[in-house]
Amino acid sequence: MSRYRGPRFKKIRRLGALPGLTSKKPRAGSDLRNQSRPGKKSQYRIRLEEKQKLRFHYGLTERQLLKYVRIAGKAKGSTGQVLLQLLEMRLDNILFRLGMASTIPQARQLVNHRHILVNGRIVDIPSYRCKPRDMISVKDEQKSLALIKNYLDSSTHDELPKHLTLQTLQYKGLVNQIIDRKWVGLKINELLVVEYYSRQT
């Protein structure tokens, strides 16, 4: 299944707020969740919706998400927490959380177009896994700097997560540590996602 490129509000109405998918806000008074299907949700549907929320927020294909679930399952610790840490430490997500891009798809485009450096080297792989002490910076070119300046100026991000430090004037971000669960930017029950995949395999 390929990456979703359809109407974004449709997903937000069905799944709730997905800050990584779009920076646009619904009209005042409009209910985020679609109430067109009343009645009790099945356990399968609840798990499916949590999985879809994770997939659309981080902009992953089904195959990519399944790969992350398998990696998390083999790691030490809670599979759900490790899964969220893997997704949060992706380069495209780090750029989004720093405010250098207004959405994760936008951050992915910045990386693909070779505007971003990690520890002084160009990285053009959005799924690159950042590590503590990694320095994220912008290529020293007029176009790259202008793009990031524009995103930072228009950024309406809340408090910066504790695992990141932003040096606004230098257009740099530092990864201080692996993210703590409470700083994950999405309201989600990751255990339901793990359960969903455990029943699929």
RABELUR-V768499 format. One record per pair of residues at least 4 apart in sequence whose C-alpha atoms are under 8 Angstrom apart, sorted by the first residue. I is the first residue (numbers start at 1). J is the second residue. D is the distance in whole Angstrom. If there is no record, write none. Layout:
# RABELUR-V768499
i=I j=J d=D
i=I j=J d=D
This chain:
# RABELUR-V768499
i=1 j=61 d=6
i=1 j=62 d=6
i=1 j=63 d=7
i=2 j=61 d=6
i=2 j=62 d=7
i=3 j=59 d=7
i=3 j=60 d=6
i=3 j=61 d=5
i=4 j=56 d=7
i=4 j=59 d=7
i=4 j=61 d=8
i=7 j=11 d=7
i=8 j=12 d=6
i=8 j=21 d=7
i=8 j=22 d=7
i=9 j=13 d=6
i=9 j=26 d=8
i=10 j=14 d=6
i=11 j=15 d=6
i=11 j=16 d=8
i=12 j=16 d=5
i=12 j=17 d=6
i=12 j=18 d=6
i=12 j=32 d=6
i=12 j=33 d=7
i=13 j=31 d=7
i=13 j=32 d=4
i=13 j=33 d=4
i=13 j=34 d=5
i=14 j=32 d=7
i=14 j=33 d=5
i=14 j=34 d=5
i=15 j=32 d=8
i=15 j=33 d=6
i=15 j=49 d=7
i=15 j=50 d=8
i=15 j=52 d=8
i=15 j=53 d=6
i=16 j=32 d=6
i=16 j=33 d=6
i=17 j=32 d=7
i=18 j=22 d=7
i=18 j=53 d=7
i=18 j=56 d=7
i=18 j=57 d=5
i=18 j=186 d=7
i=19 j=23 d=6
i=19 j=57 d=7
i=19 j=103 d=7
i=19 j=185 d=8
i=19 j=186 d=8
i=20 j=56 d=8
i=20 j=57 d=5
i=20 j=58 d=6
i=20 j=59 d=8
i=20 j=96 d=7
i=20 j=102 d=8
i=20 j=103 d=5
i=20 j=104 d=5
i=20 j=105 d=8
i=21 j=56 d=6
i=21 j=57 d=5
i=21 j=58 d=7
i=21 j=59 d=7
i=21 j=103 d=6
i=21 j=104 d=6
i=21 j=105 d=7
i=22 j=102 d=8
i=22 j=103 d=6
i=23 j=102 d=6
i=23 j=103 d=6
i=26 j=30 d=7
i=26 j=32 d=7
i=41 j=45 d=6
i=41 j=46 d=6
i=42 j=46 d=6
i=43 j=47 d=6
i=44 j=48 d=6
i=44 j=196 d=7
i=45 j=49 d=6
i=46 j=50 d=6
i=46 j=192 d=8
i=47 j=51 d=6
i=47 j=192 d=5
i=47 j=193 d=6
i=47 j=195 d=7
i=47 j=196 d=6
i=48 j=52 d=6
i=48 j=193 d=7
i=48 j=196 d=7
i=49 j=53 d=6
i=50 j=54 d=6
i=50 j=188 d=7
i=50 j=189 d=7
i=50 j=190 d=7
i=50 j=192 d=7
i=50 j=193 d=6
i=51 j=55 d=6
i=51 j=192 d=8
i=51 j=193 d=5
i=51 j=196 d=7
i=52 j=56 d=6
i=53 j=57 d=6
i=53 j=188 d=8
i=54 j=58 d=6
i=54 j=188 d=8
i=55 j=59 d=6
i=55 j=60 d=5
i=55 j=61 d=7
i=55 j=62 d=7
i=55 j=65 d=7
i=56 j=60 d=7
i=57 j=104 d=8
i=57 j=186 d=8
i=58 j=87 d=7
i=58 j=93 d=7
i=58 j=104 d=7
i=59 j=104 d=7
i=59 j=105 d=7
i=60 j=64 d=6
i=60 j=65 d=6
i=61 j=65 d=6
i=62 j=66 d=6
i=63 j=67 d=6
i=64 j=68 d=6
i=65 j=69 d=6
i=66 j=70 d=6
i=66 j=197 d=8
i=67 j=71 d=6
i=68 j=72 d=6
i=68 j=83 d=6
i=68 j=86 d=7
i=68 j=87 d=8
i=69 j=73 d=6
i=69 j=79 d=8
i=69 j=83 d=6
i=69 j=194 d=7
i=69 j=197 d=8
i=70 j=74 d=7
i=71 j=75 d=7
i=71 j=83 d=8
i=72 j=79 d=5
i=72 j=80 d=7
i=72 j=82 d=5
i=72 j=83 d=5
i=72 j=86 d=8
i=73 j=79 d=5
i=75 j=79 d=7
i=75 j=82 d=7
i=77 j=81 d=8
i=77 j=82 d=7
i=78 j=82 d=6
i=79 j=83 d=6
i=79 j=191 d=8
i=79 j=194 d=7
i=80 j=84 d=6
i=80 j=190 d=5
i=80 j=191 d=5
i=80 j=193 d=8
i=80 j=194 d=6
i=81 j=85 d=6
i=81 j=181 d=7
i=81 j=190 d=7
i=82 j=86 d=6
i=83 j=87 d=6
i=83 j=190 d=8
i=84 j=88 d=6
i=84 j=181 d=8
i=84 j=184 d=8
i=84 j=190 d=8
i=85 j=89 d=6
i=85 j=178 d=7
i=85 j=179 d=6
i=85 j=180 d=8
i=85 j=181 d=8
i=86 j=90 d=7
i=86 j=129 d=7
i=87 j=93 d=8
i=88 j=93 d=6
i=88 j=94 d=7
i=88 j=179 d=7
i=88 j=184 d=7
i=89 j=93 d=7
i=89 j=94 d=6
i=89 j=129 d=6
i=89 j=130 d=5
i=89 j=131 d=7
i=89 j=178 d=7
i=89 j=179 d=8
i=90 j=94 d=6
i=90 j=126 d=7
i=90 j=127 d=5
i=90 j=128 d=6
i=90 j=129 d=5
i=90 j=130 d=6
i=91 j=95 d=6
i=91 j=125 d=8
i=91 j=126 d=5
i=91 j=127 d=6
i=91 j=128 d=5
i=91 j=129 d=6
i=91 j=130 d=6
i=92 j=96 d=6
i=92 j=104 d=6
i=92 j=105 d=8
i=92 j=107 d=5
i=92 j=108 d=5
i=92 j=111 d=7
i=92 j=126 d=5
i=92 j=127 d=7
i=93 j=97 d=6
i=93 j=104 d=6
i=93 j=107 d=7
i=94 j=98 d=6
i=95 j=99 d=6
i=95 j=100 d=5
i=95 j=101 d=6
i=95 j=104 d=8
i=95 j=107 d=6
i=96 j=100 d=6
i=96 j=101 d=5
i=96 j=102 d=6
i=96 j=103 d=6
i=96 j=104 d=6
i=96 j=107 d=6
i=97 j=157 d=8
i=97 j=160 d=7
i=97 j=161 d=8
i=98 j=160 d=7
i=98 j=164 d=7
i=98 j=165 d=8
i=98 j=166 d=6
i=98 j=173 d=7
i=99 j=151 d=7
i=99 j=152 d=6
i=99 j=155 d=6
i=99 j=156 d=8
i=99 j=157 d=6
i=100 j=107 d=7
i=100 j=148 d=6
i=100 j=149 d=8
i=100 j=151 d=6
i=100 j=152 d=5
i=100 j=155 d=8
i=101 j=106 d=6
i=101 j=107 d=5
i=101 j=148 d=7
i=101 j=151 d=5
i=101 j=152 d=7
i=101 j=155 d=8
i=102 j=106 d=7
i=102 j=107 d=8
i=102 j=151 d=6
i=102 j=155 d=7
i=103 j=107 d=6
i=104 j=108 d=6
i=105 j=109 d=6
i=106 j=110 d=6
i=107 j=111 d=6
i=107 j=126 d=8
i=108 j=112 d=6
i=108 j=126 d=5
i=109 j=113 d=6
i=110 j=114 d=6
i=110 j=115 d=6
i=110 j=116 d=7
i=111 j=115 d=6
i=111 j=116 d=6
i=111 j=123 d=7
i=111 j=124 d=5
i=111 j=125 d=6
i=111 j=126 d=6
i=112 j=124 d=5
i=112 j=125 d=6
i=112 j=126 d=7
i=113 j=124 d=7
i=114 j=122 d=6
i=114 j=123 d=7
i=114 j=124 d=5
i=114 j=139 d=8
i=115 j=122 d=7
i=115 j=138 d=6
i=115 j=139 d=5
i=115 j=144 d=6
i=116 j=122 d=6
i=116 j=123 d=6
i=116 j=124 d=7
i=116 j=136 d=7
i=116 j=137 d=6
i=116 j=138 d=5
i=116 j=139 d=6
i=117 j=121 d=5
i=117 j=122 d=4
i=117 j=123 d=6
i=117 j=136 d=6
i=117 j=137 d=5
i=117 j=138 d=6
i=117 j=139 d=6
i=118 j=122 d=6
i=118 j=123 d=6
i=118 j=134 d=7
i=118 j=135 d=6
i=118 j=136 d=5
i=118 j=137 d=6
i=119 j=134 d=6
i=119 j=135 d=5
i=119 j=136 d=6
i=119 j=137 d=8
i=120 j=135 d=8
i=120 j=137 d=7
i=122 j=139 d=8
i=123 j=128 d=8
i=130 j=134 d=6
i=130 j=175 d=8
i=131 j=175 d=7
i=131 j=177 d=7
i=131 j=178 d=7
i=132 j=175 d=5
i=132 j=176 d=5
i=132 j=177 d=5
i=132 j=178 d=6
i=133 j=174 d=6
i=133 j=175 d=5
i=133 j=176 d=6
i=133 j=177 d=7
i=134 j=174 d=6
i=134 j=175 d=5
i=134 j=176 d=8
i=135 j=172 d=7
i=135 j=173 d=6
i=135 j=174 d=5
i=135 j=175 d=7
i=136 j=172 d=6
i=136 j=173 d=5
i=136 j=174 d=6
i=136 j=175 d=8
i=137 j=171 d=6
i=137 j=172 d=4
i=137 j=173 d=6
i=138 j=144 d=7
i=138 j=145 d=7
i=138 j=148 d=8
i=138 j=171 d=6
i=138 j=172 d=7
i=139 j=144 d=6
i=139 j=145 d=7
i=140 j=144 d=7
i=140 j=145 d=7
i=141 j=145 d=6
i=142 j=146 d=6
i=143 j=147 d=6
i=144 j=148 d=6
i=145 j=149 d=6
i=145 j=171 d=8
i=146 j=150 d=6
i=147 j=151 d=6
i=148 j=152 d=6
i=148 j=171 d=7
i=149 j=153 d=6
i=149 j=171 d=8
i=150 j=154 d=6
i=151 j=155 d=6
i=152 j=168 d=8
i=160 j=164 d=7
i=160 j=165 d=8
i=161 j=183 d=6
i=162 j=176 d=8
i=162 j=179 d=8
i=162 j=183 d=7
i=163 j=175 d=6
i=163 j=176 d=5
i=163 j=177 d=5
i=163 j=178 d=6
i=163 j=179 d=5
i=163 j=180 d=8
i=164 j=173 d=7
i=164 j=174 d=6
i=164 j=175 d=5
i=164 j=176 d=6
i=164 j=177 d=8
i=165 j=173 d=6
i=165 j=174 d=5
i=165 j=175 d=7
i=165 j=176 d=7
i=166 j=171 d=8
i=166 j=172 d=6
i=166 j=173 d=4
i=166 j=174 d=6
i=167 j=171 d=6
i=167 j=172 d=5
i=167 j=173 d=6
i=168 j=172 d=7
i=179 j=183 d=7
i=179 j=184 d=7
i=180 j=184 d=7
i=189 j=193 d=7
i=190 j=194 d=6
i=191 j=195 d=6
i=192 j=196 d=6
i=193 j=197 d=6
i=194 j=198 d=6
i=195 j=199 d=6
i=196 j=200 d=7
i=197 j=201 d=6
